[in-house]
Amino acid sequence: KNRELFHTKKRRDDVCEYLMEALGEKCISSELQLAGPEYDGHLQGFSSLPPAYSEELFGPELSDKVWLHPLSQDVTTLKKPSVTVDNTLSPAHTLLQIQCVDQKGLCYDIMRISKDSGIKVAYGRFTSSVNGFQNIDLFVQQKEDGQKIIDPERHKTLCATLKEEMLHPLRVIIVNRGPDRELLVANPVELSGGGRPRVFYDVTLALKALGVFIFSAEVVRHSTQERQWEVYRFLLEESREFPLDSSKARSQIVDKVRRTLMGW
């Protein structure tokens, strides 16, 4: 509700004061003003991602492109999620049994996928993480009629979607932007229009830990044939510790950002 108060001077002053306190001595001044017509594309959900960026970021072969940005060994050898469907244990619900790597936002991802797939979760049980893995039981129904999920094709589609989304809930790459380097982080947007929480915070936290500076940052929406994405774009500054021309340095940045986002 506070977002609706930006037209008031008091609300704008409160936000500016909070930013000044949070940034401390590094913040010289802060002000808020109405976005002009030059931002209409962003406000309407369009982005200016070049086609080459989109192909690399959203391509279906993402899981096979580890060689572009090698990740830590424990990440590249992750066991793929297991999802099974059982209609025998409950007369009114379908049981989804999920085993996957424990990671940040796991409950959010499962619930987002279920909601966007027209599945209603009546009851769920998450066990404590054992050796980095979670076992999850979900008793679900079809949202449209409150019935069990009987259609084998819907079983197959739901299981495949859950596996893919839990394995790759976020996309992280570094691309060339002229002579500079840009970090791109993308996550699916819910059908309701909401985006994943805390992405901006986690990315900036990871970059700060590495000592990598951000020249500029923006958040845009990008549409593919399948869905809409929220894309965080960070133009990075060169540093002695992380020369961005080095593939090793770029891989370290991608790895650190992804691990922070996933909670590993």
N, C-alpha and C positions, 0 to 999 in steps of 0.2 A: 504493500500500500504506500510505503514511503516513496516509491518511484513516481507516484502520481503527483507528488508535491514539488517537483523540480521547477515548476512555474513560479513558486514562491521564493522570495529573496532569502528568507530564513533557512529554508531547506538547502539552497545552493551554498549559503555561507557555512552551514553545518558540515556539508560534504567537503568543502575546500579546507576548512579547519582540520577535519579528520585527516585529510591527505597531507597537510603540512606537518601534523604531529607524527604521522606514520613515517614520512620520508626524512624528517629531521632537517639537519643542516644542508642536505643535498637538494632540498626543495627551496627555490628562491621565491616563487610566486605560484598561485593556483587560482584558476577561474573557470567557471562553467558558462557556456553560451549555447544558444540554439544551433542545431546542425543546419547548414545551408543546403541549397539544391545540389551542390556537388557531391553530397553524400547520399542522394536518393537511391542510388544503386545498392549501397550497403544496407540501407533501411528496408529495402524491398526484398532482401535476401540474395542478391546477386553478388558474385565475386569476379575478380579479374584474373583468376588463376590461368596461366598459360596452359595450352593443351598438353605440353610435355610434362608439366607438373602433375596435372590431373591423371595422366596415364600411369605415372609412377606411383602416385599416392593412392589411387583408387582401383588400380588394375587387379583383376581376380587372381593374378599369379603372385601377389604380394608375398605369400608364405614361401615362395621359391626364390625370392630375391634377396636372401640373407647376404649373399656375396657382395651386394652393393654397400651395405653397412654392417659388417660382422659384429655380432653381439657376443656377450660373455657366454662361455661354454654352457653354464647352467641354464641360460635362457634358450639357446638354440637346441638343446636336447630335451625340452619340455615334453612331457607325455601329453598326447592329445586328449581332450576331454572325452568321457564316456557318458552317453545318454541312452537310457533304456525306458521303454514304455510298458506298463503292466495294467491290464484292465480286469484282473482277476481278484485283486485284494479288496476292492470296494465296489458295492453295488451302484454307487452314484458318482464316483470320481475315478479319473484316470491317474495312476501313479507315475510320476516322472522321477527316475532315479539318476542322479548326476554325480559323477566323480570327476574332479578337475583340480588344477593347481589353485591353491589359496592365493588370492590377489585382491588388491584394493578395488572397491566398487563392484565386487562379484555379485552381491545381492541386487544392487542397482541394475546391473547388466541383465541378470536373469529376469527380473521383474519388468524391465523395459521391453525385452524381447517378448515375454509372455503377453503383455498388454498390447503391443503392436501386432501380435499374431492373433488377437482375439481370444486369448486364453485367460480365464479367471482362476486365480490361486485361492483355494479355500483354506488350505492348511499347508504349512511348510516347516521342515525341521533341518537345521544346519548343525552338523556335528562339529566338535572342536577339531582344529587343524592337526593332522597327524603326518609328520614327515613332509610338511608343506602341501598336503592334499586335503581337500574338503569332500565330504559325502553329504549330499543334499537329497531330501525326499520332498516332493511337492505333490499334493493331491489337487488336481485341476479339473476344470470343466470348460466346455465351450461357452463363451460369453453370450453368444446369440440365443442359445436355447437352454443353457444350464445342464446340458447332457455330457456324457463321457465322450472322449475323442475316439471314435470308432474307425473313421476313414484311414486306411493304411497310407494313402498318399499324404494326408495331413500329418500322420506320425512321422513319416520320412522327412517332410519339409521342416517340421518343428525341430526334430533332432539335429538335422543338418545346420539349421540356423543357429541353434544354441551352441553347437560345437564351434562353428566358425566365429561367432561373436565372442565367445569366451576365450578363444585362442588369439584373436586379433580385435579386442575391443577398441583399440586406438591405432592410428597410423602415425609413424614418426619418421621423417626423412630430412636430409639437408640437401638443398639444391643451390645452383648458381643463380644469382640475381645480378646480372652484369658482372662487374669485377668483384662483387661481394657474395656472401653466403647467407642463405635464409633457411631457418629452421621452420618446418611445417609440421603441425600436430593436428590431426583430424579425428573427430569422433562422430558417430551417427547422431542425428537429431531425432528425438521421439516424434511420433505422429502428432502428438499434442503440441509440438513446437519447442519443447524444452531441450536444453543441452546438458551434457554431463557436468556435474558440479566440480569445482576446485581445480579444473585443468590449468587455468592461468597461474594459480598459486603454485601448483606442483612443478610446472615447467620453470617458472622463475626461481623457485627454490633450488632446483637441480642445477640451473645455470649459475646461480650465485655460489653454490658449493664448489663448482669447478673453477670459478673465477672468470667466467665468460660474461662479457658485457653485452647488453642489448641496446642497439641504436634506436630501433623503433619497433612497435608491436601493434597488431590490429587483429580483430576477430571478424571473419566474414562467413557467410553461408554459401555453400556450393551445392548445386544439384547435379546428380547423375541420373541415369535411367532408373536405377533401383530405389534411390532415396535421396534425402537431403543430408548434408554434412555441415558440421561446424568446424571451421578451419582457423587455427591460431597461427599467425605468421609473425615470426621474430627475425628481424634483420640483425645479424650478429656483428660485433666489432672484433677486429683482429687483435690478438694479444700474443705476448711472447710465449706464455705457457701453452696456449692452444692456437698455433698457426693454422688458420682454416684452409690453407692450401694442402695441408697434410691429411691424407685419407685416414691415418691412424687417429688424429685429433678429432676429425668429424665422426668417426665411429665411436670414440669415447663419449662424445657429446650425445649422440643418438642413444647409446646404451644407458647412460646415466639418466637421461630424461625419461626413457621408457621404463626403466626400473623404478624410478621415483613415482611415476604415474601408476604403475602396477603394484607398488608397495613391496618390492623385492629387496 
